[in-house]
Amino acid sequence: MRPKKPILLYCADRELLSATAFALRLHPYEVTAIDDSRNAAALMMAGCTELACGVLIHAHQGDVAGRMMHRLLDFDLHVPLLLVDRAGDLAPVRYADMVLYGRNTSMVHILSALHVLCARKRGPRPRSAA
């Protein structure tokens, strides 16, 4: 049996966070689920060498989570980041490794994206000049 890959899951909506974390734990992921933006940012900064991937879910329009995600994405993290924008109100984010938009984003989409991102080699991400 292969070891589970540690991932960080952040969502301000506790119900969505709980359901998503449960579903991800059924797959080869060791999930750290957090609903507080400050704790998520601190964990991403401190545990970037141990995490295989970070998943940020933006569930509701106009919540503070959007601002935290922009701040977090501005840092030069060595962790692949998946941004799931279910609310659809975040501007296109160029520093996320992969972005899924819309309420129709299913768990299959998230699992496929995680599979791709966890298979990538770790290291600094190239940033676009635009």
Secondary structure, 3 states (H helix, E strand, C coil): CCCCEEEEEEECCHHHHHHHHHHHHCCCEEEEEECCHHHHHHHHHHCCCCCCEEEEEECCCCCCHHHHHHHHHHCCCCCCEEEEECCCCCCCCCCCCEEEECCCCCHHHHHHHHHHHHHCCCCCCCCCCC
